[in-house]
């Protein structure tokens, strides 16, 4: 930004570098992205969905092998079968180029310099990253390309202190920097992607990649306190759940309560509202309990006024399904002109994608394995609605808050941060507070009311849990290891009359060192 770049330039450069420094483990150049952008010169909010598209030749998504999600959902083991069928057309790089074309100022090629530097000079493997390599070694070692990926630290398995080099990734980045995203979607990388995915049983074609385009859509918004909160469009289930929650909480005047970490009544209000908004989206549930209202309807004050008093009653209903979470990164940027970028990007999968497929140094995600239902809802070759949902809040025509949260618990984390900050809480205390956790290990044959609330081990005293029980809420503590898999990671910026405060959720995974 010191070079004159916009918030978009900075967000793109940061996202590119995050992939390089994380070694493609939780985010990828073969991943996806979602951007919410406030353009100061027009006062408009834009939404870009650079999500997955399917292959025209994939006509039976229900039979795609499952992903191993046992860490976040006990018993959810992976399935055997053609791993290439778990892959999809990625949108990340096309999205970065599209965002730059609309909002960038610096030459596109310059945004790649930091990522190329780390790819060429290497990242020193940390103890945590070494443990991840050990856990995923059986998957990566399944293919010749995966074994080559593991060998980039000089041996068959990266060890603590090794320097992990990525020469193939550096070549890829130089190609995209000079030739644009066509290098990935129509050029050498596309050819290698199609060849390897088809070898592994997938239906990818060059035409599938060549026709990829990010989707620009109208944002969804709702009122909370004095702010209008903007999120991705109404095809995005996470955005819908976030804004519906804020709409209901606004009607319940939750901002008048204390901090949810200290006030059981505030915790109960948040928990009951979130379970209704986040889990109550199955067609039968929505039609039977709420008249089949669409997402935009559920962000309106009239809906909140009618629904908020019925939350306990509606909690007696059966829940809808919830998609498993995924590993991702977040970026929030405010520039000198007042432009604001809230960007999230992801592989929507476990570490390095769960396929063992690697294309020119890029591990390939098996996201189709968790999106069988969404794939069945679109025609072959169609765009899959994203569930990444950054938000920007505006008061009196000016942005005051931007949040980019991601992970299994992105919805509750976004809601608790937005609700707390817009109610006047201090950013640092919000970042340090216990996270709110999504519970995707839910039995769908039981009503919402019976779902236990997951909390970090030792975060609340017994008396707090007892008071929650008086509110008809049961609590289950989760271990630190499962907490790492469940919690959302959030970056956010508070903008107040030119003063900017930033924070992020603590405990973010540190993969390596770039020394």
One Martini backbone bead per residue (centre of mass of N, CA, C, O) as a GRO file, in nm:
protein
  515
    1UNK     BB    1   0.053   0.066  -0.014
    2UNK     BB    2   0.308   0.250  -0.038
    3UNK     BB    3   0.278   0.217  -0.370
    4UNK     BB    4  -0.051   0.282  -0.421
    5UNK     BB    5  -0.241   0.077  -0.324
    6UNK     BB    6  -0.515  -0.093  -0.270
    7UNK     BB    7  -0.710  -0.300  -0.097
    8UNK     BB    8  -0.705  -0.507  -0.323
    9UNK     BB    9  -0.405  -0.537  -0.364
   10UNK     BB   10  -0.342  -0.625  -0.070
   11UNK     BB   11  -0.528  -0.873  -0.057
   12UNK     BB   12  -0.403  -1.029  -0.290
   13UNK     BB   13  -0.109  -1.041  -0.193
   14UNK     BB   14  -0.175  -1.183   0.073
   15UNK     BB   15  -0.314  -1.437  -0.037
   16UNK     BB   16  -0.078  -1.539  -0.208
   17UNK     BB   17   0.117  -1.562   0.041
   18UNK     BB   18  -0.043  -1.757   0.218
   19UNK     BB   19  -0.009  -1.998   0.031
   20UNK     BB   20   0.301  -2.012   0.026
   21UNK     BB   21   0.344  -2.029   0.350
   22UNK     BB   22   0.132  -2.290   0.374
   23UNK     BB   23   0.184  -2.499   0.136
   24UNK     BB   24  -0.121  -2.560   0.046
   25UNK     BB   25  -0.295  -2.669   0.296
   26UNK     BB   26  -0.555  -2.448   0.352
   27UNK     BB   27  -0.459  -2.306   0.093
   28UNK     BB   28  -0.506  -2.226  -0.271
   29UNK     BB   29  -0.459  -2.195  -0.615
   30UNK     BB   30  -0.692  -2.441  -0.609
   31UNK     BB   31  -0.919  -2.261  -0.496
   32UNK     BB   32  -1.120  -2.024  -0.313
   33UNK     BB   33  -1.331  -1.712  -0.315
   34UNK     BB   34  -1.437  -1.419  -0.111
   35UNK     BB   35  -1.578  -1.084  -0.177
   36UNK     BB   36  -1.601  -0.778   0.011
   37UNK     BB   37  -1.656  -0.438  -0.128
   38UNK     BB   38  -1.568  -0.103  -0.059
   39UNK     BB   39  -1.637   0.189  -0.256
   40UNK     BB   40  -1.572   0.514  -0.198
   41UNK     BB   41  -1.646   0.667  -0.471
   42UNK     BB   42  -1.959   0.526  -0.461
   43UNK     BB   43  -2.070   0.366  -0.195
   44UNK     BB   44  -2.031   0.065  -0.268
   45UNK     BB   45  -2.121  -0.284  -0.259
   46UNK     BB   46  -1.933  -0.576  -0.330
   47UNK     BB   47  -1.963  -0.914  -0.482
   48UNK     BB   48  -1.740  -1.204  -0.493
   49UNK     BB   49  -1.767  -1.534  -0.648
   50UNK     BB   50  -1.487  -1.773  -0.636
   51UNK     BB   51  -1.598  -2.058  -0.689
   52UNK     BB   52  -1.711  -2.351  -0.767
   53UNK     BB   53  -1.708  -2.588  -1.038
   54UNK     BB   54  -1.823  -2.824  -1.233
   55UNK     BB   55  -1.847  -3.098  -1.433
   56UNK     BB   56  -2.008  -3.191  -1.719
   57UNK     BB   57  -1.933  -3.515  -1.662
   58UNK     BB   58  -2.079  -3.491  -1.378
   59UNK     BB   59  -2.383  -3.701  -1.300
   60UNK     BB   60  -2.308  -3.846  -0.990
   61UNK     BB   61  -2.264  -3.701  -0.692
   62UNK     BB   62  -2.362  -3.917  -0.477
   63UNK     BB   63  -2.091  -4.111  -0.555
   64UNK     BB   64  -1.894  -3.948  -0.418
   65UNK     BB   65  -1.649  -3.960  -0.223
   66UNK     BB   66  -1.566  -3.922   0.089
   67UNK     BB   67  -1.454  -3.738   0.359
   68UNK     BB   68  -1.225  -3.694   0.618
   69UNK     BB   69  -1.405  -3.576   0.932
   70UNK     BB   70  -1.331  -3.696   1.226
   71UNK     BB   71  -1.232  -3.445   1.391
   72UNK     BB   72  -1.521  -3.278   1.367
   73UNK     BB   73  -1.683  -3.568   1.300
   74UNK     BB   74  -1.753  -3.830   1.447
   75UNK     BB   75  -1.737  -4.101   1.206
   76UNK     BB   76  -1.630  -3.927   0.942
   77UNK     BB   77  -1.520  -4.110   0.715
   78UNK     BB   78  -1.369  -4.199   0.448
   79UNK     BB   79  -1.379  -4.288   0.101
   80UNK     BB   80  -1.364  -4.495  -0.145
   81UNK     BB   81  -1.214  -4.416  -0.464
   82UNK     BB   82  -1.220  -4.177  -0.700
   83UNK     BB   83  -1.040  -3.889  -0.641
   84UNK     BB   84  -1.110  -3.710  -0.894
   85UNK     BB   85  -1.420  -3.671  -0.811
   86UNK     BB   86  -1.347  -3.457  -0.571
   87UNK     BB   87  -1.307  -3.249  -0.781
   88UNK     BB   88  -1.271  -2.902  -0.901
   89UNK     BB   89  -1.317  -2.596  -1.020
   90UNK     BB   90  -1.129  -2.332  -0.962
   91UNK     BB   91  -1.135  -1.962  -0.842
   92UNK     BB   92  -0.903  -1.795  -0.725
   93UNK     BB   93  -0.734  -1.671  -0.966
   94UNK     BB   94  -0.974  -1.543  -1.115
   95UNK     BB   95  -1.055  -1.364  -0.874
   96UNK     BB   96  -0.800  -1.193  -0.848
   97UNK     BB   97  -0.817  -1.071  -1.131
   98UNK     BB   98  -1.104  -0.948  -1.113
   99UNK     BB   99  -1.047  -0.761  -0.871
  100UNK     BB  100  -0.820  -0.601  -1.007
  101UNK     BB  101  -0.974  -0.492  -1.255
  102UNK     BB  102  -1.178  -0.324  -1.067
  103UNK     BB  103  -0.970  -0.219  -0.799
  104UNK     BB  104  -0.693  -0.184  -0.910
  105UNK     BB  105  -0.349  -0.024  -0.961
  106UNK     BB  106  -0.142  -0.214  -0.972
  107UNK     BB  107   0.041  -0.427  -1.113
  108UNK     BB  108  -0.030  -0.753  -1.116
  109UNK     BB  109   0.264  -0.877  -1.103
  110UNK     BB  110   0.350  -0.740  -0.823
  111UNK     BB  111   0.164  -0.921  -0.629
  112UNK     BB  112   0.369  -1.186  -0.653
  113UNK     BB  113   0.645  -1.138  -0.517
  114UNK     BB  114   0.621  -1.259  -0.226
  115UNK     BB  115   0.532  -1.547  -0.310
  116UNK     BB  116   0.782  -1.610  -0.480
  117UNK     BB  117   0.992  -1.580  -0.262
  118UNK     BB  118   0.890  -1.814  -0.080
  119UNK     BB  119   0.906  -2.036  -0.294
  120UNK     BB  120   1.223  -2.000  -0.348
  121UNK     BB  121   1.333  -1.977  -0.031
  122UNK     BB  122   1.136  -2.078   0.172
  123UNK     BB  123   1.008  -2.279   0.450
  124UNK     BB  124   1.021  -2.336   0.780
  125UNK     BB  125   0.958  -2.608   0.965
  126UNK     BB  126   0.735  -2.664   1.197
  127UNK     BB  127   0.606  -2.861   1.435
  128UNK     BB  128   0.316  -2.846   1.331
  129UNK     BB  129   0.371  -2.902   1.031
  130UNK     BB  130   0.504  -3.174   1.077
  131UNK     BB  131   0.246  -3.310   1.192
  132UNK     BB  132   0.080  -3.276   0.933
  133UNK     BB  133   0.256  -3.442   0.748
  134UNK     BB  134   0.225  -3.706   0.905
  135UNK     BB  135  -0.088  -3.725   0.879
  136UNK     BB  136  -0.082  -3.688   0.538
  137UNK     BB  137   0.117  -3.892   0.405
  138UNK     BB  138  -0.069  -4.123   0.297
  139UNK     BB  139  -0.210  -3.943   0.087
  140UNK     BB  140   0.030  -3.811  -0.069
  141UNK     BB  141   0.185  -4.097  -0.124
  142UNK     BB  142  -0.011  -4.221  -0.344
  143UNK     BB  143   0.145  -4.031  -0.540
  144UNK     BB  144   0.392  -3.912  -0.729
  145UNK     BB  145   0.332  -3.608  -0.682
  146UNK     BB  146   0.311  -3.630  -0.371
  147UNK     BB  147   0.601  -3.729  -0.324
  148UNK     BB  148   0.731  -3.478  -0.451
  149UNK     BB  149   0.616  -3.278  -0.250
  150UNK     BB  150   0.750  -3.401   0.011
  151UNK     BB  151   1.059  -3.362  -0.119
  152UNK     BB  152   1.101  -3.029  -0.087
  153UNK     BB  153   1.306  -3.075   0.185
  154UNK     BB  154   1.514  -3.337   0.091
  155UNK     BB  155   1.304  -3.563   0.162
  156UNK     BB  156   1.040  -3.781   0.222
  157UNK     BB  157   1.011  -3.599   0.499
  158UNK     BB  158   0.930  -3.336   0.664
  159UNK     BB  159   1.116  -3.150   0.906
  160UNK     BB  160   1.217  -2.995   1.160
  161UNK     BB  161   1.392  -2.718   1.002
  162UNK     BB  162   1.322  -2.744   0.731
  163UNK     BB  163   1.335  -2.641   0.388
  164UNK     BB  164   1.059  -2.551   0.194
  165UNK     BB  165   1.035  -2.590  -0.144
  166UNK     BB  166   0.868  -2.419  -0.458
  167UNK     BB  167   0.936  -2.429  -0.780
  168UNK     BB  168   0.664  -2.486  -0.923
  169UNK     BB  169   0.512  -2.248  -0.798
  170UNK     BB  170   0.694  -2.025  -0.905
  171UNK     BB  171   0.629  -2.082  -1.203
  172UNK     BB  172   0.329  -2.036  -1.185
  173UNK     BB  173   0.336  -1.741  -1.082
  174UNK     BB  174   0.490  -1.628  -1.323
  175UNK     BB  175   0.281  -1.705  -1.534
  176UNK     BB  176   0.043  -1.537  -1.415
  177UNK     BB  177   0.185  -1.260  -1.396
  178UNK     BB  178   0.226  -1.247  -1.721
  179UNK     BB  179  -0.065  -1.404  -1.835
  180UNK     BB  180  -0.253  -1.469  -1.629
  181UNK     BB  181  -0.515  -1.690  -1.560
  182UNK     BB  182  -0.485  -1.852  -1.829
  183UNK     BB  183  -0.252  -2.033  -1.733
  184UNK     BB  184  -0.464  -2.210  -1.560
  185UNK     BB  185  -0.731  -2.227  -1.773
  186UNK     BB  186  -0.552  -2.262  -2.077
  187UNK     BB  187  -0.279  -2.378  -2.006
  188UNK     BB  188  -0.045  -2.577  -1.867
  189UNK     BB  189  -0.199  -2.629  -1.603
  190UNK     BB  190  -0.463  -2.729  -1.726
  191UNK     BB  191  -0.344  -2.976  -1.868
  192UNK     BB  192  -0.240  -3.117  -1.610
  193UNK     BB  193  -0.503  -3.128  -1.454
  194UNK     BB  194  -0.666  -3.302  -1.652
  195UNK     BB  195  -0.475  -3.543  -1.668
  196UNK     BB  196  -0.470  -3.619  -1.360
  197UNK     BB  197  -0.772  -3.631  -1.294
  198UNK     BB  198  -0.842  -3.849  -1.506
  199UNK     BB  199  -0.652  -4.064  -1.394
  200UNK     BB  200  -0.834  -4.038  -1.108
  201UNK     BB  201  -1.153  -4.036  -1.233
  202UNK     BB  202  -1.217  -3.773  -1.352
  203UNK     BB  203  -1.413  -3.517  -1.566
  204UNK     BB  204  -1.212  -3.329  -1.671
  205UNK     BB  205  -1.179  -3.034  -1.882
  206UNK     BB  206  -1.078  -2.772  -2.065
  207UNK     BB  207  -1.361  -2.645  -2.083
  208UNK     BB  208  -1.417  -2.617  -1.783
  209UNK     BB  209  -1.188  -2.408  -1.734
  210UNK     BB  210  -1.236  -2.193  -1.968
  211UNK     BB  211  -1.541  -2.110  -1.852
  212UNK     BB  212  -1.449  -1.969  -1.612
  213UNK     BB  213  -1.634  -1.750  -1.375
  214UNK     BB  214  -1.692  -1.518  -1.179
  215UNK     BB  215  -1.933  -1.390  -0.939
  216UNK     BB  216  -2.146  -1.115  -0.950
  217UNK     BB  217  -2.331  -0.977  -0.668
  218UNK     BB  218  -2.586  -0.899  -0.469
  219UNK     BB  219  -2.613  -0.790  -0.173
  220UNK     BB  220  -2.672  -0.856   0.157
  221UNK     BB  221  -2.893  -0.714   0.423
  222UNK     BB  222  -2.889  -0.564   0.761
  223UNK     BB  223  -2.997  -0.459   1.073
  224UNK     BB  224  -2.768  -0.325   1.337
  225UNK     BB  225  -2.839  -0.102   1.516
  226UNK     BB  226  -2.669   0.159   1.331
  227UNK     BB  227  -2.627  -0.067   1.112
  228UNK     BB  228  -2.535  -0.188   0.791
  229UNK     BB  229  -2.514  -0.527   0.690
  230UNK     BB  230  -2.288  -0.684   0.463
  231UNK     BB  231  -2.326  -0.959   0.228
  232UNK     BB  232  -2.364  -1.204   0.058
  233UNK     BB  233  -2.580  -1.355  -0.119
  234UNK     BB  234  -2.879  -1.566  -0.115
  235UNK     BB  235  -2.700  -1.834  -0.190
  236UNK     BB  236  -2.563  -1.790   0.093
  237UNK     BB  237  -2.590  -1.960   0.384
  238UNK     BB  238  -2.406  -1.797   0.576
  239UNK     BB  239  -2.513  -1.515   0.522
  240UNK     BB  240  -2.801  -1.576   0.604
  241UNK     BB  241  -2.740  -1.663   0.899
  242UNK     BB  242  -2.601  -1.405   0.994
  243UNK     BB  243  -2.831  -1.197   0.928
  244UNK     BB  244  -3.058  -1.335   1.078
  245UNK     BB  245  -2.928  -1.321   1.355
  246UNK     BB  246  -2.899  -1.012   1.371
  247UNK     BB  247  -3.198  -0.951   1.333
  248UNK     BB  248  -3.297  -1.103   1.587
  249UNK     BB  249  -3.110  -0.967   1.798
  250UNK     BB  250  -3.221  -0.684   1.751
  251UNK     BB  251  -3.514  -0.756   1.846
  252UNK     BB  252  -3.391  -0.859   2.138
  253UNK     BB  253  -3.175  -0.660   2.253
  254UNK     BB  254  -2.880  -0.781   2.316
  255UNK     BB  255  -2.701  -0.520   2.360
  256UNK     BB  256  -2.815  -0.489   2.667
  257UNK     BB  257  -2.644  -0.699   2.741
  258UNK     BB  258  -2.393  -0.868   2.821
  259UNK     BB  259  -2.144  -1.063   2.799
  260UNK     BB  260  -2.141  -1.389   2.694
  261UNK     BB  261  -1.889  -1.471   2.887
  262UNK     BB  262  -2.069  -1.355   3.162
  263UNK     BB  263  -2.371  -1.389   3.037
  264UNK     BB  264  -2.606  -1.630   3.017
  265UNK     BB  265  -2.829  -1.474   2.864
  266UNK     BB  266  -2.655  -1.397   2.621
  267UNK     BB  267  -2.570  -1.679   2.541
  268UNK     BB  268  -2.857  -1.792   2.498
  269UNK     BB  269  -2.946  -1.597   2.277
  270UNK     BB  270  -2.728  -1.672   2.076
  271UNK     BB  271  -2.770  -1.980   2.058
  272UNK     BB  272  -3.072  -1.985   1.972
  273UNK     BB  273  -3.040  -1.812   1.719
  274UNK     BB  274  -2.823  -1.978   1.568
  275UNK     BB  275  -2.972  -2.250   1.548
  276UNK     BB  276  -3.200  -2.139   1.374
  277UNK     BB  277  -3.033  -2.004   1.139
  278UNK     BB  278  -2.821  -2.244   1.076
  279UNK     BB  279  -3.028  -2.520   1.095
  280UNK     BB  280  -3.319  -2.400   0.961
  281UNK     BB  281  -3.287  -2.491   0.612
  282UNK     BB  282  -3.465  -2.702   0.554
  283UNK     BB  283  -3.736  -2.727   0.364
  284UNK     BB  284  -3.932  -2.854   0.573
  285UNK     BB  285  -3.872  -2.653   0.796
  286UNK     BB  286  -3.928  -2.380   0.658
  287UNK     BB  287  -4.222  -2.443   0.571
  288UNK     BB  288  -4.340  -2.538   0.852
  289UNK     BB  289  -4.220  -2.294   1.047
  290UNK     BB  290  -4.183  -2.022   0.818
  291UNK     BB  291  -4.327  -2.031   0.524
  292UNK     BB  292  -4.073  -2.021   0.317
  293UNK     BB  293  -3.874  -1.810   0.353
  294UNK     BB  294  -3.650  -1.613   0.234
  295UNK     BB  295  -3.358  -1.466   0.290
  296UNK     BB  296  -3.446  -1.167   0.253
  297UNK     BB  297  -3.682  -1.185   0.450
  298UNK     BB  298  -3.492  -1.271   0.709
  299UNK     BB  299  -3.364  -0.955   0.707
  300UNK     BB  300  -3.624  -0.834   0.814
  301UNK     BB  301  -3.792  -0.674   1.066
  302UNK     BB  302  -4.067  -0.822   1.041
  303UNK     BB  303  -3.955  -1.103   1.087
  304UNK     BB  304  -3.823  -1.056   1.366
  305UNK     BB  305  -4.079  -0.966   1.517
  306UNK     BB  306  -4.228  -1.248   1.466
  307UNK     BB  307  -3.988  -1.459   1.558
  308UNK     BB  308  -3.843  -1.399   1.830
  309UNK     BB  309  -4.083  -1.503   2.025
  310UNK     BB  310  -4.044  -1.817   1.877
  311UNK     BB  311  -3.775  -1.965   1.937
  312UNK     BB  312  -3.855  -2.185   2.140
  313UNK     BB  313  -4.069  -2.316   1.962
  314UNK     BB  314  -3.880  -2.373   1.708
  315UNK     BB  315  -3.681  -2.564   1.877
  316UNK     BB  316  -3.882  -2.821   1.847
  317UNK     BB  317  -3.771  -2.868   1.585
  318UNK     BB  318  -3.622  -2.985   1.318
  319UNK     BB  319  -3.333  -2.987   1.165
  320UNK     BB  320  -3.111  -2.908   0.947
  321UNK     BB  321  -2.848  -2.914   0.757
  322UNK     BB  322  -2.476  -2.921   0.771
  323UNK     BB  323  -2.191  -2.818   0.664
  324UNK     BB  324  -1.887  -2.867   0.671
  325UNK     BB  325  -1.595  -2.752   0.723
  326UNK     BB  326  -1.286  -2.553   0.683
  327UNK     BB  327  -0.991  -2.444   0.547
  328UNK     BB  328  -0.851  -2.104   0.602
  329UNK     BB  329  -0.838  -1.751   0.503
  330UNK     BB  330  -0.790  -1.402   0.607
  331UNK     BB  331  -0.881  -1.059   0.487
  332UNK     BB  332  -0.820  -0.713   0.598
  333UNK     BB  333  -0.870  -0.388   0.428
  334UNK     BB  334  -0.757  -0.041   0.461
  335UNK     BB  335  -0.735   0.251   0.288
  336UNK     BB  336  -0.668   0.590   0.223
  337UNK     BB  337  -0.963   0.614   0.060
  338UNK     BB  338  -1.173   0.392   0.209
  339UNK     BB  339  -1.130   0.124   0.121
  340UNK     BB  340  -1.279  -0.217   0.154
  341UNK     BB  341  -1.151  -0.547   0.237
  342UNK     BB  342  -1.318  -0.875   0.243
  343UNK     BB  343  -1.133  -1.183   0.259
  344UNK     BB  344  -1.178  -1.524   0.152
  345UNK     BB  345  -1.002  -1.846   0.160
  346UNK     BB  346  -1.012  -2.193   0.018
  347UNK     BB  347  -1.051  -2.569   0.014
  348UNK     BB  348  -1.281  -2.725   0.152
  349UNK     BB  349  -1.076  -2.896   0.345
  350UNK     BB  350  -0.836  -3.073   0.430
  351UNK     BB  351  -0.526  -3.116   0.435
  352UNK     BB  352  -0.433  -3.105   0.104
  353UNK     BB  353  -0.749  -3.225   0.022
  354UNK     BB  354  -0.776  -3.562   0.032
  355UNK     BB  355  -0.632  -3.693  -0.258
  356UNK     BB  356  -0.309  -3.673  -0.358
  357UNK     BB  357  -0.332  -3.444  -0.558
  358UNK     BB  358  -0.080  -3.299  -0.783
  359UNK     BB  359  -0.024  -2.977  -0.957
  360UNK     BB  360   0.250  -2.823  -0.998
  361UNK     BB  361   0.260  -2.804  -0.658
  362UNK     BB  362  -0.067  -2.837  -0.631
  363UNK     BB  363  -0.285  -2.919  -0.416
  364UNK     BB  364  -0.597  -3.099  -0.437
  365UNK     BB  365  -0.915  -3.066  -0.377
  366UNK     BB  366  -1.210  -3.255  -0.218
  367UNK     BB  367  -1.489  -3.081  -0.207
  368UNK     BB  368  -1.708  -3.267  -0.342
  369UNK     BB  369  -1.736  -3.455  -0.079
  370UNK     BB  370  -1.927  -3.210   0.069
  371UNK     BB  371  -2.116  -3.128  -0.215
  372UNK     BB  372  -2.334  -3.326  -0.328
  373UNK     BB  373  -2.600  -3.168  -0.289
  374UNK     BB  374  -2.520  -2.915  -0.453
  375UNK     BB  375  -2.457  -3.062  -0.717
  376UNK     BB  376  -2.753  -3.175  -0.753
  377UNK     BB  377  -2.874  -2.863  -0.780
  378UNK     BB  378  -2.695  -2.856  -1.036
  379UNK     BB  379  -2.574  -2.851  -1.326
  380UNK     BB  380  -2.353  -2.969  -1.512
  381UNK     BB  381  -2.106  -2.717  -1.473
  382UNK     BB  382  -2.186  -2.563  -1.230
  383UNK     BB  383  -2.236  -2.336  -0.980
  384UNK     BB  384  -2.132  -2.319  -0.644
  385UNK     BB  385  -2.238  -2.216  -0.366
  386UNK     BB  386  -2.122  -2.030  -0.126
  387UNK     BB  387  -1.995  -2.024   0.243
  388UNK     BB  388  -1.853  -1.758   0.232
  389UNK     BB  389  -1.879  -1.457   0.478
  390UNK     BB  390  -1.810  -1.163   0.448
  391UNK     BB  391  -1.821  -0.835   0.620
  392UNK     BB  392  -1.991  -0.504   0.608
  393UNK     BB  393  -2.024  -0.206   0.800
  394UNK     BB  394  -2.265   0.073   0.792
  395UNK     BB  395  -2.250   0.427   0.885
  396UNK     BB  396  -2.349   0.700   0.742
  397UNK     BB  397  -2.188   0.594   0.467
  398UNK     BB  398  -1.971   0.440   0.655
  399UNK     BB  399  -1.729   0.238   0.738
  400UNK     BB  400  -1.685   0.037   1.063
  401UNK     BB  401  -1.679  -0.278   0.961
  402UNK     BB  402  -1.466  -0.574   0.913
  403UNK     BB  403  -1.519  -0.927   0.824
  404UNK     BB  404  -1.306  -1.235   0.818
  405UNK     BB  405  -1.444  -1.547   0.835
  406UNK     BB  406  -1.340  -1.892   0.912
  407UNK     BB  407  -1.467  -2.208   0.919
  408UNK     BB  408  -1.675  -2.393   1.097
  409UNK     BB  409  -1.738  -2.110   1.288
  410UNK     BB  410  -1.814  -1.854   1.109
  411UNK     BB  411  -2.095  -1.772   1.201
  412UNK     BB  412  -2.066  -1.729   1.513
  413UNK     BB  413  -1.817  -1.543   1.492
  414UNK     BB  414  -1.945  -1.315   1.327
  415UNK     BB  415  -2.181  -1.255   1.518
  416UNK     BB  416  -2.019  -1.192   1.779
  417UNK     BB  417  -1.849  -0.963   1.661
  418UNK     BB  418  -2.065  -0.777   1.544
  419UNK     BB  419  -2.245  -0.753   1.796
  420UNK     BB  420  -2.024  -0.639   1.984
  421UNK     BB  421  -1.908  -0.396   1.826
  422UNK     BB  422  -2.195  -0.258   1.755
  423UNK     BB  423  -2.234  -0.239   2.090
  424UNK     BB  424  -1.924  -0.127   2.198
  425UNK     BB  425  -1.694  -0.311   2.198
  426UNK     BB  426  -1.378  -0.415   2.239
  427UNK     BB  427  -1.169  -0.560   2.018
  428UNK     BB  428  -0.971  -0.713   2.207
  429UNK     BB  429  -1.189  -0.854   2.382
  430UNK     BB  430  -1.324  -1.003   2.150
  431UNK     BB  431  -1.074  -1.169   2.057
  432UNK     BB  432  -1.032  -1.302   2.360
  433UNK     BB  433  -1.278  -1.446   2.357
  434UNK     BB  434  -1.464  -1.699   2.350
  435UNK     BB  435  -1.566  -1.907   2.129
  436UNK     BB  436  -1.804  -1.986   1.894
  437UNK     BB  437  -1.957  -2.305   1.827
  438UNK     BB  438  -2.009  -2.540   1.602
  439UNK     BB  439  -2.255  -2.815   1.563
  440UNK     BB  440  -2.226  -3.087   1.332
  441UNK     BB  441  -2.288  -3.321   1.555
  442UNK     BB  442  -2.602  -3.375   1.461
  443UNK     BB  443  -2.912  -3.491   1.532
  444UNK     BB  444  -3.191  -3.493   1.299
  445UNK     BB  445  -3.405  -3.650   1.511
  446UNK     BB  446  -3.380  -3.384   1.672
  447UNK     BB  447  -3.431  -3.111   1.819
  448UNK     BB  448  -3.280  -2.813   1.862
  449UNK     BB  449  -3.301  -2.815   2.178
  450UNK     BB  450  -3.105  -3.087   2.199
  451UNK     BB  451  -2.861  -2.926   2.133
  452UNK     BB  452  -2.546  -2.894   2.210
  453UNK     BB  453  -2.314  -2.680   2.346
  454UNK     BB  454  -2.002  -2.581   2.246
  455UNK     BB  455  -1.704  -2.564   2.454
  456UNK     BB  456  -1.431  -2.478   2.592
  457UNK     BB  457  -1.215  -2.602   2.794
  458UNK     BB  458  -1.254  -2.405   3.086
  459UNK     BB  459  -1.419  -2.131   3.005
  460UNK     BB  460  -1.642  -2.219   3.221
  461UNK     BB  461  -1.810  -2.228   3.494
  462UNK     BB  462  -2.037  -2.426   3.652
  463UNK     BB  463  -2.244  -2.197   3.708
  464UNK     BB  464  -2.289  -2.121   3.415
  465UNK     BB  465  -2.404  -2.395   3.320
  466UNK     BB  466  -2.642  -2.394   3.517
  467UNK     BB  467  -2.779  -2.142   3.395
  468UNK     BB  468  -2.819  -2.266   3.115
  469UNK     BB  469  -3.007  -2.492   3.208
  470UNK     BB  470  -3.235  -2.285   3.285
  471UNK     BB  471  -3.237  -2.225   2.949
  472UNK     BB  472  -3.228  -2.507   2.798
  473UNK     BB  473  -2.903  -2.567   2.810
  474UNK     BB  474  -2.652  -2.763   2.689
  475UNK     BB  475  -2.308  -2.868   2.773
  476UNK     BB  476  -2.000  -2.922   2.579
  477UNK     BB  477  -1.681  -3.008   2.608
  478UNK     BB  478  -1.374  -2.937   2.435
  479UNK     BB  479  -1.088  -3.007   2.318
  480UNK     BB  480  -0.813  -2.856   2.194
  481UNK     BB  481  -0.803  -3.024   1.931
  482UNK     BB  482  -1.101  -2.978   1.848
  483UNK     BB  483  -1.099  -2.672   1.861
  484UNK     BB  484  -0.905  -2.625   1.620
  485UNK     BB  485  -1.120  -2.753   1.415
  486UNK     BB  486  -1.384  -2.567   1.491
  487UNK     BB  487  -1.291  -2.297   1.486
  488UNK     BB  488  -1.284  -1.975   1.403
  489UNK     BB  489  -1.127  -1.746   1.184
  490UNK     BB  490  -1.053  -1.391   1.252
  491UNK     BB  491  -1.066  -1.082   1.076
  492UNK     BB  492  -1.066  -0.731   1.193
  493UNK     BB  493  -1.206  -0.394   1.135
  494UNK     BB  494  -1.210  -0.073   1.295
  495UNK     BB  495  -1.386   0.227   1.190
  496UNK     BB  496  -1.318   0.564   1.340
  497UNK     BB  497  -1.277   0.849   1.208
  498UNK     BB  498  -0.985   0.722   1.087
  499UNK     BB  499  -0.969   0.510   1.299
  500UNK     BB  500  -0.780   0.199   1.333
  501UNK     BB  501  -0.879  -0.132   1.430
  502UNK     BB  502  -0.720  -0.443   1.487
  503UNK     BB  503  -0.802  -0.802   1.469
  504UNK     BB  504  -0.763  -1.145   1.595
  505UNK     BB  505  -0.796  -1.455   1.646
  506UNK     BB  506  -0.661  -1.655   1.850
  507UNK     BB  507  -0.468  -1.944   1.758
  508UNK     BB  508  -0.331  -1.939   1.504
  509UNK     BB  509  -0.184  -2.112   1.274
  510UNK     BB  510   0.163  -2.210   1.256
  511UNK     BB  511   0.366  -2.330   0.997
  512UNK     BB  512   0.614  -2.122   0.959
  513UNK     BB  513   0.933  -1.990   0.850
  514UNK     BB  514   1.089  -1.707   0.656
  515UNK     BB  515   1.416  -1.699   0.714
   0.00000   0.00000   0.00000
